[in-house]
Amino acid sequence: MYRSYTSGDLLSELSRLQRQFQRYSNSSSSIRGFGRSEFPAINIGGTPESVEIYAFAPGLDPTTIDVTVERGVLTLSGERKSPLKSDSKTEAVHINERFFGKFRRAVSLSDDVDPSQVSAKYSDGILSISVKRRESAQRRQIDIH
């Protein structure tokens, strides 16, 4: 009546169930993290002085990316144009796995960052955003007299 699973069997079964769920719900999220449809992929980390956000957006013109901060939320938005001709009567697209179209990603920032201290740089397909932490939130050594 009950089936026991090894760890490999369990992951296979979970992946199968996920694919089945996606088929019926048109969902692209993944049980292992964000789905492939999330563009651009982002990494978020930090130092004692800042929060560092890296958006992986190869092939984008950096002038087409909007970075805004409002009410503690940093938003990346823009559009990636498709190089494929959709109105051509002689060409057909058989597989198109690269994301094209409008995108928007939002990141909630912690209360210890200063929204007026944001810098962004685009190099080699990576948008690097640094948000400085408030000076009052940074660690400081107190001298004892």
TITOR-341828 format. One line per 4 residues: their letters; for each residue x negated, y, z of N, C-alpha, C. Coordinates in steps of 0.2 Angstrom, whole numbers, plus 2048, in hexadecimal, padded with zeros to 3 digits. Atoms other than C-alpha are relative to their C-alpha. Layout:
a	X/Y/Z/X/Y/Z/X/Y/Z  ...;
// end
This chain:
myrs	7FC/7FA/800/800/800/800/7FC/806/800  805/7FB/7FF/7F2/80C/805/7FA/7FF/7FC  806/801/803/7E3/80F/7FA/7FA/803/803  806/7FC/7FD/7D2/813/801/7FB/803/7FB;
ytsg	804/7FC/805/7C7/81F/7F8/7F9/801/802  807/7FE/7FE/7B4/821/7F8/800/807/7FE  800/7F9/801/7AE/833/7F7/800/801/7F8  800/7FF/807/7AB/831/7E4/807/7FF/7FD;
dlls	7F9/801/802/7BC/82A/7E1/805/805/802  7FC/7FB/7FE/7C4/837/7EB/7FF/807/7FC  801/7FA/804/7BC/845/7E1/803/7FF/7F9  7FD/801/807/7C1/83D/7D1/807/801/800;
elsr	7F8/800/800/7D3/83B/7D7/802/808/801  7FE/7F8/7FF/7D3/84E/7DD/7FF/803/7F9  801/7FD/806/7CC/853/7CC/806/7FE/7FB  7FA/802/804/7DA/849/7C3/806/803/802;
lqrq	7FA/7FD/7FE/7E7/850/7CE/800/808/7FE  801/7F9/802/7E0/862/7CB/802/801/7F8  7FE/7FF/807/7E1/85F/7B8/807/7FF/7FE  7F8/801/801/7F3/858/7B9/804/807/802;
fqry	7FD/7FA/7FD/7F8/867/7C4/7FF/806/7FB  801/7FB/805/7F0/873/7B7/804/800/7FA  7FC/802/806/7F9/86B/7A9/807/803/801  7F9/7FE/7FE/80A/86E/7B1/801/807/802;
snss	7FF/7F9/7FD/807/87F/7B9/7FC/805/7FC  804/7FC/804/7FB/887/7AB/7FB/804/805  805/7FE/7FB/7EF/88A/7BA/7F9/7FF/7FD  807/802/802/7DC/88B/7B7/7FC/801/806;
ssir	805/800/7FA/7D6/88C/7C9/7FD/7FA/801  804/807/7FF/7CA/87F/7CF/800/7FF/807  800/802/7F9/7CA/876/7DF/7F9/801/803  807/7FF/7FE/7B7/879/7DF/7FE/807/800;
gfgr	801/7F9/800/7B8/88C/7DE/804/803/7FB  7FC/7FC/805/7BE/899/7D2/800/7FC/7F9  800/803/807/7C4/893/7C1/7FC/803/7FB  804/7FD/805/7BB/895/7B1/803/806/7FD;
sefp	7FD/7FB/803/7C8/8A2/7AC/7FE/807/803  802/7FA/7FD/7C1/8AF/7B8/7FA/803/7FD  805/7FD/803/7B7/8BB/7AF/800/808/802  807/803/7FF/7AA/8C2/7B3/7FF/7FC/806;
aini	801/804/7FA/7A4/8B5/7BF/7FC/805/804  804/7FB/7FC/79D/8BE/7CE/7FD/7FC/806  803/803/7FA/792/8BA/7DD/7FF/806/805  800/7FA/7FB/793/8C5/7ED/7FB/7FE/806;
ggtp	805/801/7FB/785/8C6/7FA/7FF/806/804  801/7FA/7FC/77E/8D2/806/7F9/800/804  806/7FF/7FC/76F/8D9/80F/803/804/806  7FE/7FB/7FA/76F/8E3/820/802/807/7FD;
esve	7FF/7F9/803/76F/8F3/815/806/800/7FB  7FB/7FF/806/77C/8EF/807/803/7F9/7FF  7FD/806/803/788/8E3/7FF/7FE/800/7F9  803/801/807/782/8DC/7EE/805/7FC/7FC;
iyaf	7FB/804/805/78E/8D7/7E0/7FD/7FF/7FA  803/801/807/788/8CF/7D0/806/7FD/7FC  7FB/802/804/794/8CD/7C2/7FD/7FE/7F9  803/803/805/78F/8C2/7B4/804/801/7F9;
apgl	7FC/7FE/805/795/8CA/7A4/7FC/801/7F9  804/7FF/806/78A/8C6/795/804/802/7FA  7FD/7FE/806/78E/8CE/785/804/806/800  7FC/7FA/7FF/797/8DD/78C/7FC/806/7FF;
dptt	803/7F9/800/793/8EF/788/802/803/807  7FF/7FE/7FA/790/8F6/799/805/806/801  7FB/7FA/800/79A/906/794/807/7FE/800  7F9/802/801/7AA/8FC/792/802/7FD/807;
idvt	7FF/803/7F9/7A9/8F6/7A5/802/806/804  7FE/7FB/7FB/7B2/900/7B2/7FF/7FD/807  802/802/7F9/7AC/8FF/7C4/803/806/804  7FD/7FB/7FB/7B7/908/7D1/801/7FD/807;
verg	7FF/802/7F9/7B9/908/7E4/806/804/802  7FB/7FC/7FD/7C9/90D/7EC/803/7FC/806  7FD/803/7FA/7D0/909/7FD/7FD/7F9/802  803/806/7FE/7C3/8FC/801/800/7FA/7FB;
vltl	800/806/805/7C5/8F2/7F1/7FB/803/7FA  804/7FF/806/7B7/8F2/7E3/803/7FC/7FA  7FD/803/806/7BF/8EF/7D2/7FB/800/7FA  804/800/806/7B6/8E9/7C2/806/7FF/7FB;
sger	7FC/801/805/7C0/8EB/7B2/7FD/802/7F9  802/7FE/807/7BE/8EC/79F/803/7FB/7FB  7FD/804/806/7C1/8E2/78F/7FA/7FD/7FC  805/803/805/7B6/8D6/785/804/7FF/7FA;
kspl	7FD/801/806/7BA/8D7/773/7FE/7FA/7FD  801/807/804/7BB/8C7/768/7FD/802/7FA  803/7FF/806/7AF/8C6/75A/804/7FC/7FA  7FC/804/804/7BB/8BA/752/806/804/7FC;
ksds	7FB/7FD/804/7C7/8C0/744/806/7FC/801  7FA/803/7FF/7D8/8BC/749/805/800/7FB  7FB/7FE/805/7E1/8C3/73A/7FE/7FD/7F9  803/802/806/7D6/8BA/72D/805/7FA/7FE;
ktea	7FC/805/802/7E0/8AE/722/7FC/7FA/7FD  805/805/803/7D0/8A4/71C/7FC/7FD/805  804/803/7FA/7C8/8A1/72D/805/7FE/805  7FD/803/7FA/7CE/896/73B/7FC/7FF/806;
vhin	803/801/7FA/7C9/895/74D/802/7F9/803  7FE/807/7FE/7C8/883/753/7FF/800/808  802/800/7F9/7C0/885/764/7FE/807/802  802/7F9/7FE/7BF/896/76E/7FF/7FF/808;
erff	800/801/7F8/7B8/893/780/7FD/806/803  802/7FA/7FD/7B1/8A4/783/805/805/801  7FA/7FB/7FE/7BC/8B1/78C/7FF/806/7FC  7FF/7F9/803/7C2/8C0/782/806/803/803;
gkfr	7FA/7FC/7FE/7CE/8CD/787/7FF/804/806  801/7FC/7FA/7D1/8D8/796/7FF/7FC/806  802/803/7FA/7CA/8D4/7A7/801/805/806  800/7FC/7FA/7CC/8DA/7B9/7FE/7FC/806;
ravs	802/804/7FA/7C3/8D4/7C9/800/805/805  800/7FC/7FA/7C6/8DB/7DA/7FC/7FD/806  804/803/7FB/7BB/8D9/7E9/801/805/806  7FF/7FC/7FA/7C0/8DF/7FB/7FA/801/803;
lsdd	806/7FE/7FD/7B2/8E8/803/801/800/808  7FF/800/7F9/7AF/8E7/816/800/807/802  7FF/7FA/7FD/7B2/8F6/821/7F9/804/801  807/7FD/7FE/79F/8F9/824/7FC/803/7FA;
vdps	803/7FE/806/79B/8FE/812/802/808/7FF  7FE/7F9/801/79B/910/80C/802/801/7F8  7FD/800/807/7A6/912/7FC/7FD/806/7FC  803/7FA/804/79C/922/7F7/7F9/7FE/7FE;
qvsa	807/802/801/78C/918/7F6/800/7FA/7FC  7FF/806/805/78F/90C/7E7/7FB/802/7FA  804/800/806/782/909/7D9/801/7FA/7FC  7FF/806/804/784/8FE/7CA/7FB/801/7FA;
kysd	805/801/805/777/8F8/7BD/802/7FA/7FC  7FE/805/804/77A/8ED/7AE/7F9/7FE/7FC  806/802/804/76B/8E3/7A7/800/7F8/7FF  800/807/802/76A/8D2/79E/806/7FD/801;
gils	7FA/803/7FF/77C/8CF/79F/803/800/807  7FE/801/7F9/77D/8D1/7B2/801/807/802  7FE/7FA/7FD/786/8E0/7BA/7FF/7FF/807  802/800/7F9/77E/8E3/7CB/803/806/803;
isvk	7FD/7FA/7FC/788/8EE/7D7/7FD/7FF/807  802/800/7F9/781/8F3/7E8/804/805/804  7FC/7FB/7FC/78C/8FB/7F5/7FC/800/807  804/7FF/7FA/782/902/804/805/800/806;
rres	7FC/800/7F9/788/8FF/816/7FF/806/803  800/7FA/7FC/78C/90D/821/7FA/800/805  806/800/7FC/77D/913/82B/802/7FE/807  7FE/801/7F9/787/911/83B/801/7F8/801;
aqrr	7FF/807/800/78A/8FE/836/7F9/7FC/800  807/804/800/777/8FA/834/7FD/7FF/806  803/802/7FA/76D/8F2/841/7FA/805/801  805/7FB/7FE/761/8FE/84A/7FD/7FE/807;
qidi	804/802/7FA/754/8FA/857/801/806/805  7FF/7FB/7FA/757/904/868/7FA/7FF/804  806/800/7FC/747/909/871/802/801/807  7FF/800/7F8/747/906/884/7FB/804/803;
h	806/7FC/7FD/73E/913/88E/800/7FF/807;
// end
